[in-house]
Amino acid sequence: MRGASRADVGPVNAFAARLMAIAAIFALAVLLQLRALGPYSEEQLTALYALVLAGFLLSLSYGVLAIYGRSGPRLLACELIGDGLLITAFVYCSGGVGSLFAFLFIVWLVHAVLRAGSRAAVYACGAATASYAAVALGTASGWLPPFEGTAAASFDETVTAFGIHTAAFVSVTLLARRLARRVEIGQSELIELGELQQRIVDNVSSGLLTVTDNGHIRSFNREAERITDCRAEDVVGWELGRLFPALEEALLGAAESERAGPLRGEVPFARRDGEELQLGFSRSTLRDAAGRPDGAILIFQDLTRVREMEERLRRSERLSAVGQLATGLAHEIRNPLASLSGAIELLGVDLRSEEASSRKLLRIVERETARLNRLVSDFLSYAGGREPRRERVVLAELFEEIEVLLGSGEHAHVRLEIEVPAGLAVIGDSDQLRQVFWNLILNAAEAKPPDDRVRVRAAALPPAALRSPHVGIEIEDRGSGIPPEALERAFEPFFTTKPQGTGLGLATVHRVVEAHGGELSVSSEPGKGTLVGIVLEQEES
């Protein structure tokens, strides 16, 4: 709609100018009639009034067609032909060679050249010359009957007037053509510059918008449309706070302070599809040619993935440092623990069976020694795991094995719902991946879902999303969920919310997935359940 309005500016302006010209002719005719200053008879004045009325009707028709989007080469041709015929009739009715309205041909020439371009100059000049010649020579030769009160011009007067008007037509046409050519060149350069500017703005890798002094959005580029999921034609004219509520708060007082340099920051943003983004923005003042403030420029980027990558990197660095410490510490603990366990076993042989209290204490020591040994083993598994093998792992078969294992233990009442295509396979270490999925499914079962179900889904991801084919795997339960403060620390070693947990399960899962070059994500809501997502490299058949 905005483009259509701009395209209609030429026809609408021409319509207004035409009405003004016809109104001036009408006023002149009325003035001559009232004051009896002109040489026009009643017949001539009647014809002039009729032509004025015809001109109004034609102008109204052109204006209506232009407003309703019918403007184009055909309408322009009809306008120019109609105007030429109307001017010819005015000249003929008002005295022919001696008409006061012959100057309208010059106005029509300039109008035709400016509207139709420099190429129309020759045709317009020829049409004006031919029209004037038809009136002048026609009335002089008697071919056109003169109106009552029109004095017949001599042949010499007719030739002289025709020569003068023809010279005027040619001169004006040449000047108008030169002017039109300059206008065309300027318009072409302006259009090219505007298109170049629009291409630059649309291909900037950041969202870019401009706002007016009163805070209304004035322009919106293509990347801004992609980030916000809003079309430019929808948001142009909105207040900035309607689209970016948090951003409006961040910008409060920025216009008044006029601090050196642009204002920068980060704000949350919720798209219309519900996705939460983290936007980084930079705001600077937009100034006009005189240097006065004329609104603001706002540049913003979607930093959501960057922040997620930074968080994963920080987590990996923390876990790597803990792993290095754990390796040496675990070995130092395990060596004396083995000696202690052997000594306790020998001590148990020497104790007499009737010493019940001693035997009870011995069993406690043996149990706690075994538990400590399992903890150290888990710690070593987390901290010093071997490099994963690269082999074909069929996911459906792997989950079926875990389903059997789950059904034979204390969580036999929990049903494992597997939605995995039969031939879907990933590249990885089957033993390590079995440990990963077993830990996750066991955690889901221990969350005590009210429906006693744990859902496992897997599907190939679109090839365009990643550099090589990958598989997305989801493990979901409707159990107790994880509190937000605990979710942030879920992958830290020794952090657990379970009374009997070691806090190494999810930490080990994270390390193994990372060693496979995959991605791990967890989303949870207390009382509604937990969803764990894993992305692994797909085995190409």
N, C-alpha and C positions, 0 to 999 in steps of 0.2 A: 504493500500500500504506500510506503514512503517513497519507493521508486516511481510509482505511478504519479504521485503528486508532483514530483520534480519534473517529470516528463511533460506535464500539462502546463508548466509555467509559461512557455512560449505562446501557445494558442490562447490562453486566458488573457495574457497581456495584450496580444493583438486584438482580441475581442474588445477590451476596454478602450484601446486607442481608436479603434474603428468607431465605436459609439461616440467618443468625444469628437471625432472629425465630422460625423454626420450631424451631431448636435450643433456644431459650429456652423455648418452649412445651413441648417434649418434656421438658426438664429439670424444668420445674415439675410436669408430670404425674407423672414418676417420683418426685419428692420427696414429692408428696402421697400417692402409693401406698405408699412406703416408711415414711412416718411416720404414715400414716392420719390426716392432718390435714384432709383435704378431705371434702366431703359426696358424693364421687363413688362410684358403684357400679362393680362389675366391668364391667358393660355399658357404662357411660360411658367408663371408662378404655380399654376395648378400642376403642371408637369413636374416642377421642382419638388412640390409637396409630396406628390406620388412617389418620386424617386427617393425622397428622404424616408418615407414610410417603408418602401421596399428595402432600403439600406438597413433600417432598424430590424426588420423581420429577418433579413439574411444574417445580420450580426448576432441576433438572438439564436438563430439556428446553429451557427458556428460555435457559439459559446456553450450551448447545451451539449452538442456533440463532443466538444473538448472536455467538459467537466465529467462526462460519463465515459471517458476513456476511448473515444472514437478518433482521436487525433492520429494523424499519419500522413504519408505522402498524398494520398487521394484527397483527404480533407484540405490539405494545403493547396493542392492544385485547384480545387473547387473555390477556395477563398480568393486566390489570386485572379482566376478567370472572372469570378463574380464581381470583384472589386474593379477590375479593368473595364468590364462592360458597364458597370454603374458609373464610373468616371466618364467614360465615353458618352453616355447618355446625358450626364450633367453638362458636359461641354456643348453637346449638340443642342440641348434645350435652352441653354443660357447665352446663345449667340454664335456658336461655331467658332470661327477664326478669332473673333474678338471676345471670347468668353473669359470671364474672370476666374473660372475654375480650371483653366488649363494647367495651372501649377500643380493640381492634384496628380497629374501624370508623374511629376518628379517625385512627389511623396510616395506614390505607388511603386516607382522604380526602386527607391531606397528600401522600402518595406520588402519588396520581392527579393532583392539581392540578400538582405540580411536574414530573411526567413528561409529562403531556398538555397542560399550559398552562392559562392562566386561563379559556379558553373551556369547559374540561371541568369547571369547578367546579360548575355547576348540575346537570349530569348525574350527577356523582359524589355530590353531596349527596342528590339524589333517589333514587339507587340504594341508598345506605346507609340512608336513612330507610325506604324500601320493604322492604329486606331485614330490618331490625330489626323493623319493624311486622309482617311476615309471621311471624317467629319468635314475637314477644311475643303478638300477637293469636291466632296459630294455636294455641299451647300453652294460652292462657287459654280459648279457645272449644272446645278439644278437637279442632279440625281436624287438628292435628299431635299424634300420640300422644306423651306425655312419656316420657322414658327412665326406667328403673327407678331409684328413689331420688330423683327430681326432685319437689320439692314444688310443687304447683299454686299459682299466684299468684292473688289476688283481682282482680276487674275494676278496682277503684280503684288497686291497686298496679300493675297493668299500664298503666293510663292515665297514672299519675304517672311511671312509669319511661319510658314512650314519650315523654312531653312533655319530660322532662329530657334524654333522649338526643337528641331532635330538636333542642332548643335548642342542645345542645353541637355537634351536627353542623353546624347553620347557622352558629354562631359560628366554629367552626374553619374551615369552608369560606370564610367571608368573609375571615378573616385569611390563610388559605392563598392565596386568590385575589389578595389585595393583594400578598402576598409574591411570588407567581408573576408578577404583572404587573411588579413592580419588577425581578425577575430577567430577564424577557423584554426589558424596555427596556434593561437593562444589557447583556444578551447582544447585542441588536440594535446598540447603540452600539459594543460591542466588535468585533462582526463588521464593521461599517462602517469603524471605525478600522483594523482589520486589513487590510481590502480596500484602503482608501485608501493605507495604508503599503505594501502589496504592489504596488499600481499605480505608486506613486512610485518604489519601488526598481526595478521592472521596466522603467520608462520612462526611467530615468537613462541618459544617453548614454555612461556609463563602466561598465566591469565593476566589480561590487561584491561582496565576500565578507567574511564574518566568520569568525574562527577562535577556538577555545577557548584556555584558558590553556596547555594541553599541545600546542597547535599543530595541532589537527584542524579541518577545514573544517566550519563550522556552517550557513552559508547561502550561496546562490549565485544571483545575479540573472540575468535573461534576456540582458543584454548580455555578461555574463561567459560565458554558454553560447555566444553567437555568436563571441566573440573566440577562445575556447579550443577550440571544436568539441567540447565535452563537456557532457553533460546534468547538471542539478543532482542528480537522484536517483542518478546514478552516482558523483559526486565528494563528496557530503556524507558526512562521516565519514573521508575520506582525511586523511592528514598533508599539510600544506602543501607539503613538499618533494617529495612524490610527483607533484604536479601542476606545481609551479614549482621545479625544482631550483636554478636560478640565483637565484631570488627568496629562497629559504631562506638561501643564502649571504649575500645582501645584507642580510638582516634579522638576522644573527647578532649578538648582543650588544645589539640595539636595546631589548629588553624590560628588560634590566638597567640600561642607561644612563639611560632615561627622560629623554632630552634634551628641551628646550623645543621645542614645535612638532612637526609630523609629520615622519616620515622620508620622503625623496623620492629617486628615482633612476630609472635605466633599466636594463633587463636584456633579454637575448635570450630568445625562447621559440619552441619547435618544436611546431607543431600536429600532431595525429595524421595529417593528410593530407600531412605533409612540408613545409608552408610555414613559412618562417622569418619571425618577426615581431620587432619591436623594441617592447617594452612600457615605458611610463612609469608609475610607480606612486607612490602616497602611502599611508603606513601610519601609523595613529594608534591610540591605546589606547582600547578600549571599556570603559566604566565602568558599574557598576550604580547603583541609586538612592542608595546611600550613598557613592558616589564611589570605591569600591574597584575596582581593575583586574579586568575580567571578560573577558579576551581582547583581540582587536584587530580593527580594521576596515581592510580593504585595498581601495583604489580604484585601478584600472589602466585604461589606454587603449592602443589600438593606434596607435603613432607611426610605423609603417613607411612609410606614404605621405607623412607629413609630412617625415620625414628624407630620403626620396628627392627630394621637391620642393625642400627646402633645398639638397641637393647639386646639383640641376640649376640652381638659382638662383645658387649660388656659382660653378658652372662657367660659366654665361652671363655673369656679371659679369666673371670673369677673361678670357673670350674677347672680351668687348666692349672691355675696356681694351686688350688686345693688338691688336684690330682697329683701334682709333683710332690707336694708335702705328704700326701697320703701313702704314696708308694714306699718311701723310706720309713715312715712311721709304722706302717702295717708290718713290714718285715721285722722291724725291731721288736714289735709286740709278739709276733708269731713265734719267734725262736724260743724265748723263755716260756711262752705259753705251752709249747710242745713238751718242754722239759717238765713243766709243772703238771701237765696232764699225765705224763708217764709216771711221775713220782706218786701221784694220787692213786693211780691204779695199783701200784705195788703196795702202797699203804693199805689199801682196801683188802688185799690178800692177807696181810698180817693181823688185821683186826678180828677179834673173836666174834662170832655170830650173836652171842648173848648181849653184846654191847649195842643195844638198840639205838640209843641216842647218838652214838658215834657213827653207826651205819646211816642214820638219817642225815646227819651233817655231811657225811661223805657223798650221799646221793645229791645233796644240794650243790656241793662243790663241783661234782661231775657235770651236773646239768648246766650250771652257770659257766663252767669252762667250755662246754660244747657250744653254748650260745655265743660266748665271746669268740670262739673259733669261727662260727658261721659269720659273725659280724666282720671279722678280719677278712674272711674269704670274700664276702660281698664287697668290702672296701677295696680289696685287691682287684676284684673283677671290674669295679667301677674305674679305679685309678689307672690300672696298668693292663687294660685289655689289649688283646693282640689285634693286629691289622685285619679287618674283615676280608674274607675270601669273596671273589666275584664269581658267583655261580647262579644258575637259574633257579628261582624259588617260586613255585606255583602257590599262589596265595590261598586258593580254595582248599588244597590239600593240607596246608599248614594250619589253617583255622579248624579244619575237621579234627586234626590231631589234638589241638588245644581243647576242642569241645569234648572229646573223650576224656582228656585229663581233668577237665573241670567237673564232669559228671561223676568221677570216681572219688572226689574229695568231699570236704565239708560243705561245699557250695553246689552240691548236686541238684538242689531245687531250682537253681538259676538256669534259665534257658538261654542258650546262645543263638540268636537269629543272624544267620550268615547270608548276606546279599552280595556275593562275589561271583563274577563270570567264571566259568569253568576253566578257560584257557588263559586267564589273566596271570601274568608272571612278572616278577621284578628281578633286578640284579642285586645280589647281596649275599651275606653269610647266613645260611639257613639256621644255624645254631643261635647266632646272636639275634636274628630277627624273631626266632621263636621265643627267646627270653624277653624281648621287647613286648611282643603282643601278649604273652602270658602275664607279664607284670601289669599291663594296662587292663586286660580283661579281669584279672584278679582284683584290681583296685575297683573296677566298676561293680563287680559282684559284692565286694565288701561294703560298697556304698548303700547296700540294702534297698534296691529299687522296689517300689511297692508292687510293680507288675511282675517282679522276678524275671526280668528280661534284660539282656545286654545285646545291643544291635551292632553288627559289624557290616560296614559297606565299603566297597572298593570299586573304582571305575577309572578308566584311562582319561587323563586330562587332555584338553584341546592342544594340538601341536603348537599352535601359535603362542600359547601362553608361556612356554618355556623353550629353551634352546633345543632340547631333545625330548623324546616321548617320556612322560612321567605318569605315575599312578597316584591317585589320591585315595587314602584309606581313612575311614572314620570309625571310631569306637564310641558309642553313646549309651548312656544310662539315664534313668529317671530317678536317681537316688538322692542322697542328702545334699550333694553339691559341695563346692569349696568356697569358703568366704573370700571376698576380694583381697583382704590383707594377706591371706594364706596363699592365694593364687599367684601373687607376685613372687613368692619365695618357693614355689612348688618344685623347682628344679635344683634347689640348693641342697648339697649333701647334709645329711643328719637333720633336715627339717621335716617333721612329720606331725600330723594331727591324730595319728592312731596311737592308742596306748601301748601296743606291742610292736610298733613299726620301728625300723632302723633309720628311715629317712634317706635310703639309698636307691629305692626302686625307680622313682622318676628321674633321679640324677643319672642313673645307669642308662635308662631309656634315652635320655637326651644325649648322652655321650655316644651311644651306639648309632643313633639316627644321624648325628652329626658326622661320625666316622664314615657313614655310608653316603655322605654328600646330600642328605635329605633335609627336610624341614619339619619342625614339630610345633604345633600350636595347641593351646588348651583354652576353652571357653567354658565357664561354669556359672551357675546361679544357685545360691543356697535354696534348698527345698525343691528345685526343679531339675537338677541333674547336671551332668558334665559331658562335654563333647571334646574328644581328643582327635586332632587331625594330623596325619603323617603323609608327606610326599616323598616318594622314592622313585628311582630311575626304573623305567619300564624295560623289560626284556623284549627286544624286537624279534618278531618271528620271521 
